[in-house]
Structure formats: structure tokens, C-alpha cells
């Protein structure tokens, strides 16, 4: 890998001159700048971002804090965030916490010490008291705290749409399946929208939830199907696509078919590949728009601008699949 000195030797200038060119210092002659840039291109030299940030006292690194990179929703989100940051001349630092609060706090402490330009994050944990606002932060979907701007989908309307679509598909008795966390999140509004629409429509409904600290796939559904009345529902709205898919799989073991016996709708819209069956009916989150808006809002914060809103909610849409 070529070094700064290799570039300087090829261009016939000093190392300091190369550094000034890389950092866009104005006191460099055009002829010299062209020679240095030609040497950089010839050697395919990649500047050390960390060293540059330290020298310039300005970071071009933005950290993305995620609970899991394995989840398709988070993976898609990360893709668009990185793409938007790259367009704006920033680099992405990925911090995968595995959903562990201690690891999230470790990352936040490290990021504060290393002075990244800003943070975009999602957390399921109650860590609000440990989050510093010294560095610009944008949260996505989940709340870090009331003073931190949040970008999310319109979860409440999504819940109402899901209930309407289940009724339209012929469901007479419906259930909401959810996994809750200790920290408040916009996801709670999916349930509220579902309940409000069920009451407005006068349809019988069931709410079934477990906390994520004790959640286990097998136990969750074993407990659900133990209750006799749960086996006679005709519509299910799960608060994530993964939970909906797991319900469909477990329901088969009890002789319940989808969509013949029960209509199922998820939330996220992560299943884009038509090779997977059945294709899930879902409330599709505008992932790309959420990602790009988060970056744009963060960059405005980095520039010291005040944002007009505390929460930015983006409309969702129903995407019909084979489960309704």
C-alpha cells in the first residue's frame, strides 16, 4: 500500500505539500496541486481518514448504531445510509450492538471520545440517561430520548391500515402479536392504531405480547396456542415481518393454514424476493426515504442548524402478498 512519502517522491515535492493538497489548503500552486493529484491517482493512494480528521479537527465519520446487522430491515437501512453519506463526502462507521445495552453504552462512550461528526442510531434499550447530546444524533424508529430527533414511519396509520385490510380479506376475529421492550418506541403506535381501528369497526380483537428480555420463539408461540380462543382467530397483525413469518410457520403445526384459515399481515416490508413463499402481506416501511432523510437531518445538525420538528413520520403503504 503506497504511503504519503511515496506520493511526495513521485510528485517531486515534500510530504507537507502532499498533506496540504489532500486537505485542500489554499496556499498551494495549481501546477503543484496537479502534480500531486496525478501522483495520487497513479499510485491509487488512499488518505488515512483518521489522521486527516485529527489534523483538520473535523471528522468526516458518521457512526451507525444498530441492534443487529443480520436483520434484513437494518441491513437495507444501513445500505441507504452509507450511500447517502458517501454522496455527501462522509464515511460510515458501523457499530453492531447485538441489542446489548452494555455494548451500546461502550460504543457511545468510544464515539464521544473519538469525536465522530455524528451518530445515527436505533436502540431497544432504556439508555437515555447515558446518551450525550454533545455529538449530533438522529434516532431511527426507536427513541433515544425526547431531546433527540427521531425519523420513523407512520406506525399508527400502519396499524389502522393493517386492521382494515384484515377485515377486507374476511377476518372476523383478529389478534395483534408483538414483542415489547423496556424503552418507549414508536413501534407501540402500531398496536394503538390497530386497537383504535378495531374499536371503530366493532370487531373482536386480542392483544398478545411478551417482553424482548424473555422472548423465545418456541415458548412465545407455545404460550400463544395454549390459549384455546387464540386458535380460533381469523386474522393476525404481527408488529414485524419476522414475527408474522414465524407465526405462519408455527400455526401449521396446529393445522392452521394461511390464508385459508387465518389472514396474516406483518410490518416492515423486508421480503422483496419473489422466490420466497408465501409472500407476506405487509405494511411496507419507506426504508430508503427514512435512511436518506436521517442523513440529511444529521448533516443539518452537524452544521449547527435547528431542526423544525422533533419527530419526522413518513407515510407507509400496504403491500399485498399471498397471506391475505
ZAMARGU-4260 file (C-alpha; in steps of 0.2 Angstrom, whole numbers, plus 5000, padded with zeros to 4 digits):
<rodrens>
0) 5000/5000/5000 | 5008/5017/4995 | 5012/5030/5008 | 5011/5049/5009 | 5030/5049/5006
5) 5028/5038/4990 | 5016/5051/4983 | 5028/5065/4988 | 5043/5056/4980 | 5033/5053/4964
10) 5027/5071/4963 | 5044/5078/4967 | 5038/5088/4982 | 5039/5087/5001 | 5027/5077/5012
15) 5020/5093/5019 | 5015/5099/5002 | 5006/5082/4998 | 4996/5084/5015 | 4991/5102/5011
20) 4984/5096/4994 | 4974/5082/5002 | 4967/5094/5014 | 4963/5107/5001 | 4974/5120/5008
25) 4973/5136/4998 | 4991/5140/4998 | 4996/5128/4985 | 5000/5132/4967 | 4989/5125/4954
30) 5004/5117/4945 | 5010/5108/4961 | 4992/5103/4965 | 4990/5095/4948 | 5007/5085/4950
35) 5002/5079/4967 | 4984/5073/4962 | 4992/5065/4947 | 5004/5055/4958 | 4989/5050/4970
40) 4979/5044/4955 | 4994/5034/4948 | 4998/5026/4965 | 4980/5024/4969 | 4984/5031/4986
45) 4970/5032/4999 | 4972/5045/5013 | 4971/5040/5031 | 4954/5047/5036 | 4958/5046/5054
50) 4974/5055/5053 | 4966/5068/5042 | 4952/5071/5054 | 4964/5073/5068 | 4974/5086/5059
55) 4959/5095/5052 | 4950/5094/5069 | 4935/5090/5058 | 4928/5072/5057 | 4920/5065/5041
60) 4915/5049/5050 | 4897/5046/5055 | 4893/5031/5066 | 4878/5020/5063 | 4872/5011/5079
65) 4862/4995/5075 | 4855/4981/5086 | 4858/4968/5073 | 4866/4969/5056 | 4858/4952/5052
70) 4840/4959/5052 | 4835/4962/5034 | 4827/4979/5039 | 4843/4985/5047 | 4854/4979/5033
75) 4843/4988/5020 | 4843/5004/5031 | 4862/5003/5033 | 4864/5002/5014 | 4855/5018/5010
80) 4863/5027/5025 | 4880/5023/5018 | 4875/5028/5001 | 4869/5045/5006 | 4884/5048/5017
85) 4895/5044/5003 | 4886/5056/4991 | 4889/5070/5005 | 4908/5065/5007 | 4906/5056/5023
90) 4912/5039/5029 | 4901/5026/5039 | 4907/5018/5055 | 4896/5003/5058 | 4893/4998/5077
95) 4883/4982/5079 | 4877/4981/5097 | 4868/4964/5096 | 4854/4973/5106 | 4865/4973/5122
100) 4864/4989/5132 | 4882/4987/5139 | 4888/4986/5121 | 4878/5001/5116 | 4885/5011/5130
105) 4903/5005/5126 | 4900/5011/5108 | 4893/5028/5114 | 4907/5031/5125 | 4920/5027/5112
110) 4911/5038/5099 | 4911/5053/5111 | 4930/5050/5114 | 4934/5049/5096 | 4923/5063/5091
115) 4914/5057/5076 | 4904/5070/5066 | 4888/5062/5072 | 4878/5047/5076 | 4863/5038/5068
120) 4856/5025/5079 | 4842/5013/5084 | 4841/5006/5102 | 4828/4995/5110 | 4836/4998/5127
125) 4832/5011/5141 | 4849/5021/5140 | 4843/5038/5138 | 4852/5045/5154 | 4868/5039/5146
130) 4866/5047/5129 | 4876/5063/5127 | 4870/5077/5115 | 4887/5084/5113 | 4888/5075/5097
135) 4873/5077/5084 | 4862/5062/5085 | 4847/5056/5075 | 4837/5041/5080 | 4828/5030/5068
140) 4811/5022/5073 | 4817/5020/5091 | 4818/5034/5104 | 4835/5038/5112 | 4827/5052/5121
145) 4814/5066/5120 | 4828/5079/5115 | 4834/5069/5101 | 4826/5070/5084 | 4818/5054/5078
150) 4814/5048/5060 | 4801/5035/5059 | 4787/5028/5048 | 4769/5032/5052 | 4767/5017/5064
155) 4750/5022/5070 | 4742/5023/5052 | 4751/5007/5048 | 4741/4998/5062 | 4725/5005/5056
160) 4728/5000/5038 | 4733/4983/5044 | 4716/4980/5053 | 4706/4987/5038 | 4715/4975/5026
165) 4712/4960/5038 | 4693/4964/5038 | 4693/4967/5019 | 4701/4950/5017 | 4687/4942/5028
170) 4694/4941/5045 | 4680/4941/5059 | 4691/4940/5075 | 4709/4947/5075 | 4725/4947/5085
175) 4739/4958/5087 | 4756/4949/5090 | 4770/4960/5097 | 4787/4960/5106 | 4789/4974/5118
180) 4805/4982/5125 | 4809/4992/5141 | 4811/5008/5132 | 4797/5018/5124 | 4797/5016/5105
185) 4786/5022/5090 | 4783/5004/5087 | 4770/5005/5101 | 4759/5016/5089 | 4757/5000/5078
190) 4747/4992/5092 | 4737/5008/5096 | 4732/5011/5078 | 4726/4993/5077 | 4716/4994/5093
195) 4708/5011/5088 | 4703/5004/5071 | 4696/4988/5079 | 4685/4998/5091 | 4680/5009/5076
200) 4675/4994/5066 | 4667/4985/5081 | 4677/4969/5078 | 4683/4957/5092 | 4702/4958/5095
205) 4716/4950/5105 | 4732/4958/5111 | 4747/4946/5114 | 4764/4952/5119 | 4780/4947/5128
210) 4795/4957/5133 | 4810/4955/5122 | 4820/4951/5138 | 4811/4934/5140 | 4807/4932/5121
215) 4810/4914/5114 | 4802/4909/5098 | 4796/4892/5103 | 4790/4897/5120 | 4781/4913/5113
220) 4770/4903/5101 | 4768/4888/5113 | 4761/4900/5126 | 4750/4908/5112 | 4742/4892/5106
225) 4740/4885/5123 | 4725/4898/5125 | 4711/4889/5116 | 4702/4905/5110 | 4719/4910/5101
230) 4716/4895/5089 | 4700/4902/5083 | 4706/4919/5076 | 4704/4923/5058 | 4716/4937/5056
235) 4734/4941/5063 | 4744/4958/5063 | 4761/4955/5069 | 4772/4970/5073 | 4787/4964/5062
240) 4788/4954/5047 | 4799/4941/5055 | 4786/4938/5069 | 4772/4936/5056 | 4783/4923/5046
245) 4786/4914/5062 | 4768/4914/5067 | 4763/4906/5049 | 4776/4893/5052 | 4771/4888/5070
250) 4752/4889/5065 | 4755/4875/5053 | 4759/4863/5067 | 4742/4866/5074 | 4733/4863/5057
255) 4730/4882/5054 | 4733/4886/5036 | 4737/4904/5029 | 4727/4912/5021 | 4713/4899/5021
260) 4710/4899/5040 | 4719/4914/5045 | 4725/4930/5036 | 4742/4937/5041 | 4749/4954/5039
265) 4767/4959/5045 | 4776/4976/5046 | 4792/4981/5038 | 4791/4975/5020 | 4808/4966/5021
270) 4803/4952/5009 | 4807/4958/4992 | 4812/4941/4984 | 4798/4933/4975 | 4807/4916/4977
275) 4801/4915/4995 | 4783/4908/4998 | 4771/4913/5004 | 4775/4931/5000 | 4769/4940/5016
280) 4756/4954/5015 | 4764/4968/5025 | 4764/4986/5029 | 4780/4992/5020 | 4791/5005/5028
285) 4799/5018/5017 | 4816/5012/5021 | 4826/5022/5008 | 4817/5038/5012 | 4820/5035/5031
290) 4838/5032/5028 | 4841/5047/5017 | 4831/5059/5027 | 4841/5054/5043 | 4857/5058/5035
295) 4851/5075/5028 | 4844/5079/5045 | 4860/5074/5054 | 4871/5084/5042 | 4860/5099/5046
300) 4863/5097/5064 | 4882/5095/5061 | 4881/5112/5053 | 4873/5119/5068 | 4856/5122/5061
305) 4840/5120/5071 | 4828/5106/5065 | 4809/5111/5064 | 4802/5095/5071 | 4806/5083/5085
310) 4799/5068/5076 | 4798/5065/5057 | 4785/5052/5052 | 4785/5046/5034 | 4769/5038/5026
315) 4768/5019/5025 | 4759/5008/5012 | 4750/4991/5012 | 4759/4978/5000 | 4748/4964/4997
320) 4755/4947/4996 | 4749/4929/4997 | 4744/4928/5016 | 4728/4938/5015
</rodrens>
